[in-house]
């Protein structure tokens, strides 16, 4: 997988300044930063939703009841 070094980043920034212009370059960086921030918040929300689904107390209770019944069935078979 190719890596991007400081020299490549410098070239990208120089080309961006030439294309966008030095006046609008900070505005563009601010917009890109806000997009990245909103994407991070969205991903964080999705992760929280998935983890809350995984920590569902009703599901855990059902699993515990099933495990208890399985153990009780094995003990009855052993007698």
ABEGO torsion letter per residue (X at the ends): XBBBBAAAAAAAAAAAAAAAEAAAAAAAAAAAAAAAAAAAAAAAAAAAAAAAAAABAAAAAAAAAAAAAAAAAAAAAAX
